[in-house]
Amino acid sequence: MVLKEKLKNIKMGNDSAAGYLTKITNVRDELAMIGEAIPPTELVQIAVNGLPRSWMNFADGVCAREALPTWERFWDDCI
């Protein structure tokens, strides 16, 4: 439960896009090690929610899609 809360509280802040996404991936992997899988669409939603205001046009574009992208596609789009 602590790791899930940690995942939801990760914010981009002053990190680079790669640094921010790496933090999320690391916590996702920690959760996987204890048998708790996070669905890719939920991971994308968490990442979008942690983006700063300056990324809101990007976030709006991601959310406007018919279906959320995979984690890998989201990562590529951010970079």
SENU-46637 format. One record per atom (N, C-alpha, C): x, y, z; chain; atom name; residue in one letter; residue number from 1. Coordinates in pm, whole numbers, plus 50000, padded with zeros to 5 digits. Example, Ala and Ser with C-alpha at 12.3 -4.5 7.8 and 13.67 -1.06 7.14 Angstrom:
<rs>
{px=51319&py=49431&pz=50780&cadena=A&atomo=N&residuo=A&num=1}
{px=51230&py=49550&pz=50780&cadena=A&atomo=CA&residuo=A&num=1}
{px=51320&py=49670&pz=50780&cadena=A&atomo=C&residuo=A&num=1}
{px=51285&py=49775&pz=50708&cadena=A&atomo=N&residuo=S&num=2}
{px=51367&py=49894&pz=50714&cadena=A&atomo=CA&residuo=S&num=2}
{px=51290&py=50003&pz=50787&cadena=A&atomo=C&residuo=S&num=2}
</rs>
This chain:
<rs>
{px=50081&py=49882&pz=50000&cadena=A&atomo=N&residuo=M&num=1}
{px=50000&py=50000&pz=50000&cadena=A&atomo=CA&residuo=M&num=1}
{px=50087&py=50126&pz=50000&cadena=A&atomo=C&residuo=M&num=1}
{px=50198&py=50121&pz=50070&cadena=A&atomo=N&residuo=V&num=2}
{px=50289&py=50235&pz=50076&cadena=A&atomo=CA&residuo=V&num=2}
{px=50348&py=50262&pz=49938&cadena=A&atomo=C&residuo=V&num=2}
{px=50385&py=50156&pz=49866&cadena=A&atomo=N&residuo=L&num=3}
{px=50442&py=50174&pz=49733&cadena=A&atomo=CA&residuo=L&num=3}
{px=50340&py=50231&pz=49635&cadena=A&atomo=C&residuo=L&num=3}
{px=50216&py=50187&pz=49644&cadena=A&atomo=N&residuo=K&num=4}
{px=50112&py=50241&pz=49556&cadena=A&atomo=CA&residuo=K&num=4}
{px=50093&py=50391&pz=49582&cadena=A&atomo=C&residuo=K&num=4}
{px=50095&py=50428&pz=49708&cadena=A&atomo=N&residuo=E&num=5}
{px=50081&py=50570&pz=49742&cadena=A&atomo=CA&residuo=E&num=5}
{px=50203&py=50648&pz=49693&cadena=A&atomo=C&residuo=E&num=5}
{px=50319&py=50588&pz=49708&cadena=A&atomo=N&residuo=K&num=6}
{px=50442&py=50652&pz=49659&cadena=A&atomo=CA&residuo=K&num=6}
{px=50433&py=50675&pz=49509&cadena=A&atomo=C&residuo=K&num=6}
{px=50383&py=50576&pz=49436&cadena=A&atomo=N&residuo=L&num=7}
{px=50369&py=50586&pz=49291&cadena=A&atomo=CA&residuo=L&num=7}
{px=50275&py=50701&pz=49254&cadena=A&atomo=C&residuo=L&num=7}
{px=50163&py=50711&pz=49323&cadena=A&atomo=N&residuo=K&num=8}
{px=50065&py=50815&pz=49291&cadena=A&atomo=CA&residuo=K&num=8}
{px=50113&py=50954&pz=49329&cadena=A&atomo=C&residuo=K&num=8}
{px=50210&py=50964&pz=49417&cadena=A&atomo=N&residuo=N&num=9}
{px=50258&py=51094&pz=49463&cadena=A&atomo=CA&residuo=N&num=9}
{px=50382&py=51144&pz=49389&cadena=A&atomo=C&residuo=N&num=9}
{px=50431&py=51068&pz=49293&cadena=A&atomo=N&residuo=I&num=10}
{px=50547&py=51113&pz=49216&cadena=A&atomo=CA&residuo=I&num=10}
{px=50504&py=51226&pz=49124&cadena=A&atomo=C&residuo=I&num=10}
{px=50577&py=51335&pz=49132&cadena=A&atomo=N&residuo=K&num=11}
{px=50552&py=51452&pz=49047&cadena=A&atomo=CA&residuo=K&num=11}
{px=50678&py=51482&pz=48967&cadena=A&atomo=C&residuo=K&num=11}
{px=50661&py=51540&pz=48851&cadena=A&atomo=N&residuo=M&num=12}
{px=50775&py=51569&pz=48765&cadena=A&atomo=CA&residuo=M&num=12}
{px=50866&py=51675&pz=48825&cadena=A&atomo=C&residuo=M&num=12}
{px=50809&py=51781&pz=48876&cadena=A&atomo=N&residuo=G&num=13}
{px=50890&py=51887&pz=48937&cadena=A&atomo=CA&residuo=G&num=13}
{px=50997&py=51938&pz=48842&cadena=A&atomo=C&residuo=G&num=13}
{px=51120&py=51941&pz=48889&cadena=A&atomo=N&residuo=N&num=14}
{px=51232&py=51989&pz=48808&cadena=A&atomo=CA&residuo=N&num=14}
{px=51306&py=51877&pz=48735&cadena=A&atomo=C&residuo=N&num=14}
{px=51254&py=51755&pz=48744&cadena=A&atomo=N&residuo=D&num=15}
{px=51317&py=51642&pz=48676&cadena=A&atomo=CA&residuo=D&num=15}
{px=51301&py=51654&pz=48525&cadena=A&atomo=C&residuo=D&num=15}
{px=51391&py=51590&pz=48453&cadena=A&atomo=N&residuo=S&num=16}
{px=51373&py=51575&pz=48308&cadena=A&atomo=CA&residuo=S&num=16}
{px=51261&py=51475&pz=48286&cadena=A&atomo=C&residuo=S&num=16}
{px=51209&py=51469&pz=48165&cadena=A&atomo=N&residuo=A&num=17}
{px=51104&py=51372&pz=48134&cadena=A&atomo=CA&residuo=A&num=17}
{px=51155&py=51230&pz=48160&cadena=A&atomo=C&residuo=A&num=17}
{px=51278&py=51202&pz=48117&cadena=A&atomo=N&residuo=A&num=18}
{px=51334&py=51068&pz=48137&cadena=A&atomo=CA&residuo=A&num=18}
{px=51351&py=51036&pz=48286&cadena=A&atomo=C&residuo=A&num=18}
{px=51396&py=51134&pz=48363&cadena=A&atomo=N&residuo=G&num=19}
{px=51414&py=51113&pz=48507&cadena=A&atomo=CA&residuo=G&num=19}
{px=51281&py=51087&pz=48576&cadena=A&atomo=C&residuo=G&num=19}
{px=51180&py=51163&pz=48539&cadena=A&atomo=N&residuo=Y&num=20}
{px=51047&py=51148&pz=48596&cadena=A&atomo=CA&residuo=Y&num=20}
{px=50989&py=51010&pz=48564&cadena=A&atomo=C&residuo=Y&num=20}
{px=50997&py=50972&pz=48438&cadena=A&atomo=N&residuo=L&num=21}
{px=50942&py=50842&pz=48398&cadena=A&atomo=CA&residuo=L&num=21}
{px=51021&py=50727&pz=48457&cadena=A&atomo=C&residuo=L&num=21}
{px=51151&py=50746&pz=48478&cadena=A&atomo=N&residuo=T&num=22}
{px=51232&py=50643&pz=48541&cadena=A&atomo=CA&residuo=T&num=22}
{px=51190&py=50622&pz=48687&cadena=A&atomo=C&residuo=T&num=22}
{px=51159&py=50729&pz=48758&cadena=A&atomo=N&residuo=K&num=23}
{px=51110&py=50716&pz=48895&cadena=A&atomo=CA&residuo=K&num=23}
{px=50983&py=50632&pz=48899&cadena=A&atomo=C&residuo=K&num=23}
{px=50892&py=50661&pz=48808&cadena=A&atomo=N&residuo=I&num=24}
{px=50766&py=50585&pz=48802&cadena=A&atomo=CA&residuo=I&num=24}
{px=50794&py=50438&pz=48770&cadena=A&atomo=C&residuo=I&num=24}
{px=50882&py=50415&pz=48674&cadena=A&atomo=N&residuo=T&num=25}
{px=50915&py=50278&pz=48635&cadena=A&atomo=CA&residuo=T&num=25}
{px=50979&py=50201&pz=48751&cadena=A&atomo=C&residuo=T&num=25}
{px=51064&py=50267&pz=48827&cadena=A&atomo=N&residuo=N&num=26}
{px=51129&py=50201&pz=48941&cadena=A&atomo=CA&residuo=N&num=26}
{px=51028&py=50158&pz=49046&cadena=A&atomo=C&residuo=N&num=26}
{px=50933&py=50243&pz=49077&cadena=A&atomo=N&residuo=V&num=27}
{px=50830&py=50206&pz=49175&cadena=A&atomo=CA&residuo=V&num=27}
{px=50740&py=50097&pz=49119&cadena=A&atomo=C&residuo=V&num=27}
{px=50708&py=50106&pz=48990&cadena=A&atomo=N&residuo=R&num=28}
{px=50628&py=49999&pz=48926&cadena=A&atomo=CA&residuo=R&num=28}
{px=50700&py=49865&pz=48940&cadena=A&atomo=C&residuo=R&num=28}
{px=50832&py=49866&pz=48917&cadena=A&atomo=N&residuo=D&num=29}
{px=50910&py=49743&pz=48928&cadena=A&atomo=CA&residuo=D&num=29}
{px=50916&py=49692&pz=49072&cadena=A&atomo=C&residuo=D&num=29}
{px=50924&py=49782&pz=49168&cadena=A&atomo=N&residuo=E&num=30}
{px=50921&py=49741&pz=49310&cadena=A&atomo=CA&residuo=E&num=30}
{px=50788&py=49674&pz=49341&cadena=A&atomo=C&residuo=E&num=30}
{px=50680&py=49730&pz=49291&cadena=A&atomo=N&residuo=L&num=31}
{px=50549&py=49669&pz=49311&cadena=A&atomo=CA&residuo=L&num=31}
{px=50541&py=49531&pz=49246&cadena=A&atomo=C&residuo=L&num=31}
{px=50598&py=49519&pz=49128&cadena=A&atomo=N&residuo=A&num=32}
{px=50596&py=49390&pz=49057&cadena=A&atomo=CA&residuo=A&num=32}
{px=50672&py=49283&pz=49136&cadena=A&atomo=C&residuo=A&num=32}
{px=50779&py=49325&pz=49204&cadena=A&atomo=N&residuo=M&num=33}
{px=50858&py=49228&pz=49283&cadena=A&atomo=CA&residuo=M&num=33}
{px=50778&py=49169&pz=49399&cadena=A&atomo=C&residuo=M&num=33}
{px=50676&py=49240&pz=49445&cadena=A&atomo=N&residuo=I&num=34}
{px=50594&py=49185&pz=49553&cadena=A&atomo=CA&residuo=I&num=34}
{px=50461&py=49131&pz=49500&cadena=A&atomo=C&residuo=I&num=34}
{px=50453&py=49117&pz=49367&cadena=A&atomo=N&residuo=G&num=35}
{px=50336&py=49056&pz=49305&cadena=A&atomo=CA&residuo=G&num=35}
{px=50221&py=49150&pz=49276&cadena=A&atomo=C&residuo=G&num=35}
{px=50246&py=49279&pz=49281&cadena=A&atomo=N&residuo=E&num=36}
{px=50140&py=49378&pz=49256&cadena=A&atomo=CA&residuo=E&num=36}
{px=50163&py=49442&pz=49119&cadena=A&atomo=C&residuo=E&num=36}
{px=50085&py=49401&pz=49022&cadena=A&atomo=N&residuo=A&num=37}
{px=50099&py=49453&pz=48886&cadena=A&atomo=CA&residuo=A&num=37}
{px=50012&py=49577&pz=48868&cadena=A&atomo=C&residuo=A&num=37}
{px=50069&py=49678&pz=48806&cadena=A&atomo=N&residuo=I&num=38}
{px=49996&py=49800&pz=48773&cadena=A&atomo=CA&residuo=I&num=38}
{px=49965&py=49796&pz=48624&cadena=A&atomo=C&residuo=I&num=38}
{px=49838&py=49800&pz=48587&cadena=A&atomo=N&residuo=P&num=39}
{px=49804&py=49798&pz=48444&cadena=A&atomo=CA&residuo=P&num=39}
{px=49867&py=49918&pz=48372&cadena=A&atomo=C&residuo=P&num=39}
{px=49913&py=49897&pz=48248&cadena=A&atomo=N&residuo=P&num=40}
{px=49979&py=50005&pz=48173&cadena=A&atomo=CA&residuo=P&num=40}
{px=49895&py=50132&pz=48161&cadena=A&atomo=C&residuo=P&num=40}
{px=49765&py=50118&pz=48142&cadena=A&atomo=N&residuo=T&num=41}
{px=49682&py=50238&pz=48130&cadena=A&atomo=CA&residuo=T&num=41}
{px=49677&py=50315&pz=48261&cadena=A&atomo=C&residuo=T&num=41}
{px=49677&py=50245&pz=48373&cadena=A&atomo=N&residuo=E&num=42}
{px=49679&py=50312&pz=48503&cadena=A&atomo=CA&residuo=E&num=42}
{px=49813&py=50384&pz=48523&cadena=A&atomo=C&residuo=E&num=42}
{px=49920&py=50322&pz=48478&cadena=A&atomo=N&residuo=L&num=43}
{px=50053&py=50383&pz=48488&cadena=A&atomo=CA&residuo=L&num=43}
{px=50058&py=50512&pz=48407&cadena=A&atomo=C&residuo=L&num=43}
{px=50001&py=50511&pz=48288&cadena=A&atomo=N&residuo=V&num=44}
{px=49996&py=50631&pz=48204&cadena=A&atomo=CA&residuo=V&num=44}
{px=49913&py=50738&pz=48274&cadena=A&atomo=C&residuo=V&num=44}
{px=49800&py=50701&pz=48331&cadena=A&atomo=N&residuo=Q&num=45}
{px=49716&py=50798&pz=48402&cadena=A&atomo=CA&residuo=Q&num=45}
{px=49791&py=50861&pz=48519&cadena=A&atomo=C&residuo=Q&num=45}
{px=49863&py=50781&pz=48593&cadena=A&atomo=N&residuo=I&num=46}
{px=49941&py=50831&pz=48706&cadena=A&atomo=CA&residuo=I&num=46}
{px=50047&py=50929&pz=48656&cadena=A&atomo=C&residuo=I&num=46}
{px=50114&py=50893&pz=48548&cadena=A&atomo=N&residuo=A&num=47}
{px=50219&py=50979&pz=48493&cadena=A&atomo=CA&residuo=A&num=47}
{px=50161&py=51111&pz=48443&cadena=A&atomo=C&residuo=A&num=47}
{px=50047&py=51107&pz=48376&cadena=A&atomo=N&residuo=V&num=48}
{px=49984&py=51230&pz=48327&cadena=A&atomo=CA&residuo=V&num=48}
{px=49946&py=51319&pz=48445&cadena=A&atomo=C&residuo=V&num=48}
{px=49895&py=51259&pz=48552&cadena=A&atomo=N&residuo=N&num=49}
{px=49854&py=51337&pz=48669&cadena=A&atomo=CA&residuo=N&num=49}
{px=49972&py=51404&pz=48740&cadena=A&atomo=C&residuo=N&num=49}
{px=50092&py=51350&pz=48722&cadena=A&atomo=N&residuo=G&num=50}
{px=50209&py=51406&pz=48788&cadena=A&atomo=CA&residuo=G&num=50}
{px=50284&py=51510&pz=48705&cadena=A&atomo=C&residuo=G&num=50}
{px=50234&py=51537&pz=48585&cadena=A&atomo=N&residuo=L&num=51}
{px=50300&py=51636&pz=48499&cadena=A&atomo=CA&residuo=L&num=51}
{px=50273&py=51778&pz=48550&cadena=A&atomo=C&residuo=L&num=51}
{px=50370&py=51867&pz=48532&cadena=A&atomo=N&residuo=P&num=52}
{px=50349&py=52006&pz=48575&cadena=A&atomo=CA&residuo=P&num=52}
{px=50257&py=52080&pz=48479&cadena=A&atomo=C&residuo=P&num=52}
{px=50215&py=52196&pz=48521&cadena=A&atomo=N&residuo=R&num=53}
{px=50123&py=52278&pz=48442&cadena=A&atomo=CA&residuo=R&num=53}
{px=50178&py=52308&pz=48303&cadena=A&atomo=C&residuo=R&num=53}
{px=50307&py=52324&pz=48291&cadena=A&atomo=N&residuo=S&num=54}
{px=50367&py=52355&pz=48161&cadena=A&atomo=CA&residuo=S&num=54}
{px=50351&py=52240&pz=48060&cadena=A&atomo=C&residuo=S&num=54}
{px=50315&py=52123&pz=48106&cadena=A&atomo=N&residuo=W&num=55}
{px=50293&py=52007&pz=48020&cadena=A&atomo=CA&residuo=W&num=55}
{px=50144&py=51981&pz=47993&cadena=A&atomo=C&residuo=W&num=55}
{px=50057&py=52070&pz=48033&cadena=A&atomo=N&residuo=M&num=56}
{px=49914&py=52044&pz=48022&cadena=A&atomo=CA&residuo=M&num=56}
{px=49865&py=52027&pz=47878&cadena=A&atomo=C&residuo=M&num=56}
{px=49921&py=52097&pz=47782&cadena=A&atomo=N&residuo=N&num=57}
{px=49881&py=52076&pz=47642&cadena=A&atomo=CA&residuo=N&num=57}
{px=49913&py=51933&pz=47600&cadena=A&atomo=C&residuo=N&num=57}
{px=50030&py=51885&pz=47639&cadena=A&atomo=N&residuo=F&num=58}
{px=50068&py=51747&pz=47610&cadena=A&atomo=CA&residuo=F&num=58}
{px=49972&py=51650&pz=47678&cadena=A&atomo=C&residuo=F&num=58}
{px=49944&py=51674&pz=47807&cadena=A&atomo=N&residuo=A&num=59}
{px=49854&py=51587&pz=47883&cadena=A&atomo=CA&residuo=A&num=59}
{px=49715&py=51584&pz=47821&cadena=A&atomo=C&residuo=A&num=59}
{px=49666&py=51700&pz=47780&cadena=A&atomo=N&residuo=D&num=60}
{px=49535&py=51706&pz=47715&cadena=A&atomo=CA&residuo=D&num=60}
{px=49533&py=51624&pz=47587&cadena=A&atomo=C&residuo=D&num=60}
{px=49643&py=51630&pz=47511&cadena=A&atomo=N&residuo=G&num=61}
{px=49652&py=51552&pz=47388&cadena=A&atomo=CA&residuo=G&num=61}
{px=49651&py=51402&pz=47415&cadena=A&atomo=C&residuo=G&num=61}
{px=49720&py=51360&pz=47520&cadena=A&atomo=N&residuo=V&num=62}
{px=49723&py=51218&pz=47556&cadena=A&atomo=CA&residuo=V&num=62}
{px=49583&py=51172&pz=47597&cadena=A&atomo=C&residuo=V&num=62}
{px=49517&py=51252&pz=47679&cadena=A&atomo=N&residuo=C&num=63}
{px=49385&py=51214&pz=47729&cadena=A&atomo=CA&residuo=C&num=63}
{px=49277&py=51222&pz=47622&cadena=A&atomo=C&residuo=C&num=63}
{px=49299&py=51300&pz=47517&cadena=A&atomo=N&residuo=A&num=64}
{px=49198&py=51315&pz=47411&cadena=A&atomo=CA&residuo=A&num=64}
{px=49197&py=51197&pz=47314&cadena=A&atomo=C&residuo=A&num=64}
{px=49299&py=51114&pz=47320&cadena=A&atomo=N&residuo=R&num=65}
{px=49305&py=50999&pz=47230&cadena=A&atomo=CA&residuo=R&num=65}
{px=49191&py=50902&pz=47261&cadena=A&atomo=C&residuo=R&num=65}
{px=49156&py=50825&pz=47160&cadena=A&atomo=N&residuo=E&num=66}
{px=49049&py=50727&pz=47178&cadena=A&atomo=CA&residuo=E&num=66}
{px=49085&py=50627&pz=47288&cadena=A&atomo=C&residuo=E&num=66}
{px=49210&py=50585&pz=47290&cadena=A&atomo=N&residuo=A&num=67}
{px=49259&py=50495&pz=47395&cadena=A&atomo=CA&residuo=A&num=67}
{px=49393&py=50548&pz=47443&cadena=A&atomo=C&residuo=A&num=67}
{px=49418&py=50532&pz=47572&cadena=A&atomo=N&residuo=L&num=68}
{px=49547&py=50576&pz=47625&cadena=A&atomo=CA&residuo=L&num=68}
{px=49659&py=50495&pz=47561&cadena=A&atomo=C&residuo=L&num=68}
{px=49775&py=50556&pz=47542&cadena=A&atomo=N&residuo=P&num=69}
{px=49886&py=50483&pz=47482&cadena=A&atomo=CA&residuo=P&num=69}
{px=49945&py=50381&pz=47579&cadena=A&atomo=C&residuo=P&num=69}
{px=50023&py=50290&pz=47525&cadena=A&atomo=N&residuo=T&num=70}
{px=50097&py=50198&pz=47610&cadena=A&atomo=CA&residuo=T&num=70}
{px=50202&py=50278&pz=47687&cadena=A&atomo=C&residuo=T&num=70}
{px=50259&py=50219&pz=47790&cadena=A&atomo=N&residuo=W&num=71}
{px=50363&py=50287&pz=47867&cadena=A&atomo=CA&residuo=W&num=71}
{px=50482&py=50321&pz=47777&cadena=A&atomo=C&residuo=W&num=71}
{px=50521&py=50229&pz=47691&cadena=A&atomo=N&residuo=E&num=72}
{px=50635&py=50252&pz=47603&cadena=A&atomo=CA&residuo=E&num=72}
{px=50607&py=50367&pz=47506&cadena=A&atomo=C&residuo=E&num=72}
{px=50487&py=50370&pz=47451&cadena=A&atomo=N&residuo=R&num=73}
{px=50451&py=50478&pz=47358&cadena=A&atomo=CA&residuo=R&num=73}
{px=50445&py=50612&pz=47430&cadena=A&atomo=C&residuo=R&num=73}
{px=50390&py=50611&pz=47551&cadena=A&atomo=N&residuo=F&num=74}
{px=50383&py=50733&pz=47631&cadena=A&atomo=CA&residuo=F&num=74}
{px=50525&py=50785&pz=47660&cadena=A&atomo=C&residuo=F&num=74}
{px=50613&py=50693&pz=47696&cadena=A&atomo=N&residuo=W&num=75}
{px=50753&py=50729&pz=47723&cadena=A&atomo=CA&residuo=W&num=75}
{px=50813&py=50795&pz=47599&cadena=A&atomo=C&residuo=W&num=75}
{px=50797&py=50731&pz=47482&cadena=A&atomo=N&residuo=D&num=76}
{px=50851&py=50787&pz=47358&cadena=A&atomo=CA&residuo=D&num=76}
{px=50792&py=50925&pz=47328&cadena=A&atomo=C&residuo=D&num=76}
{px=50665&py=50941&pz=47348&cadena=A&atomo=N&residuo=D&num=77}
{px=50599&py=51069&pz=47324&cadena=A&atomo=CA&residuo=D&num=77}
{px=50653&py=51178&pz=47417&cadena=A&atomo=C&residuo=D&num=77}
{px=50678&py=51144&pz=47540&cadena=A&atomo=N&residuo=C&num=78}
{px=50731&py=51241&pz=47638&cadena=A&atomo=CA&residuo=C&num=78}
{px=50873&py=51285&pz=47602&cadena=A&atomo=C&residuo=C&num=78}
{px=50951&py=51191&pz=47556&cadena=A&atomo=N&residuo=I&num=79}
{px=51090&py=51221&pz=47524&cadena=A&atomo=CA&residuo=I&num=79}
{px=51096&py=51295&pz=47391&cadena=A&atomo=C&residuo=I&num=79}
</rs>
